[in-house]
């Protein structure tokens, strides 16, 4: 049981910290956007921040998995199966939201009449997408391997 709690604590810590950093970065990019930016840019930020929120939920599930006290095997099996399904669902949500945000961002940056965004905003956005994708997939894979399957 200590292997479960130590692995899930590490996953929970990485996931929650990365999620908070991504959400704060997206809020900052929203406030720092120039005046004539494309209106859909804010939907890009919402999609990527939604990926960060899904990553945060994955971290919360990891906390639940680490704080579980063993009961009967049937209840433990049902609980850990729910945690595995939940982290997989959150990883899929992160993938869908981040891909939608990137595709929308690529589409709006090709519009020639709009005010262009700075290169640092694009870099922050793509780093946030990469961090949420890697952390969500890592959380899903590690928790699926560490949690008991009976």
N, C-alpha and C positions, 0 to 999 in steps of 0.2 A: 504494500500500500504506500510505502514511502516513495517508491519510484514514480507512482502515479502523481502524488502530490508535488514532488520536486519538479517533475517535467511540466506539469500543468501550471505550476507557479511561474516557471520561466516563460512559458508560452503566454500566460496571462499578462505578465509584466511587459513583454515585448509588444504584444498586440495592443494593449491599452495605451502605452506610451506612444507608439507609432500612430494609433488612431487619433489621439489628442493632438499630436503634432500636425497631422494632415488636416484635421478639421480647423485648427487655428490658422494654418497656412492658407486654406481656401477662404476663410473669412477675411484674412488680411489682403489677399489678392482681390477680393470683392470690393473692399474699401479703397484699395490703391488703384483701381481701374481708371483709365482716363475717361474724360467726359463723353467722347464720341464713340465709345466702344460698342460693338455689335450687341444688341439686347440678348441674344442667345448665349453670350459669354457667361452670363450669370447662371444659365442652366448647366453649362459645362462645370462650373464651380459647385453647383448643387449636386451634380452626378458624382463628381469625385469625392465630395464631402459625404455623400451617401455611402460610397464605398468605404470611407473611413468609419462611418457609423456602423456598418455591417462588420467591419473588423473589430470595433469596440464590443459588439455583441458576441463575437467569437471569443474575445478575451474574457468576457463575463461567463460564458459557458465553460471556459477552462478553469475559472475560479470555482465554479460549482463542482466540476469534476474533481478538483483537488481537495475540496472540503467535505467530500462525501465520506460518511462513516459507514463501514460495511454493515449490512443487515442480512436479510435472506438472499440467497443466490438469485432467485427469480426476480426480486425487486431490483437488485444490483444490475442484473442483465438488462432489464427494461430501462433503468436510469442511464446506464452507459451507452446503450443503443440510441437513446434520445440525444445524448450529448454528441455522439458521432454523427448522427443525422443533422443535428443543428449546426455543427461546425462545417459540415459539407455544404449545407444550404447557404450559410453565410459566405463561404468561399465562392460559391456560384453567384451570389448577389454581388460580391465585390468584382468578380470578373465581368459580369454584365454591365454594371454601372460604370466601371472604369473604361471599358471598351466603348460604351455609348458616349461617355464624356470625351474621350480622345477623338472618336470619329466626328463628333459635333465640333470639336475644337479645330480639327483639320479643315472641316467644311467652312467654318466662319473665317478662318484666317486666309482663305483663298478669295474672299470678297474684296475687290480692289478699292472700293470707294470708302470703306470704313477705316477708322483710325487703327493703325496697327498697334499691336501690343509689344511691350518690350521683350527682349530676348530672355531676360531674367524671369519674367512671368511665365513664359513658355517652359523654361527649365524647371522652375519650381513645380509647375503643373505635372510635367512628365516624371519628375522624381517622386512626387506624391503618388502618382499612379503606380509606378514601379514598386514603391515601398508597400503600398496596400496590397498589391497583387502577391508579392513575395511573402509577406507576413500572413495573409489569409490562407494561402496554399500550404505554407509551412505549418500553421496551426492545425489545419485540417488533417494533414498527413501525420503529424506527430501524435495528435490525440487519437487518431484512428489506430495507430500502432501501439500506443502505450496503454490505452484503456482495455480492461479485460473483456474477453468475448465469451468466456465460459464455454 
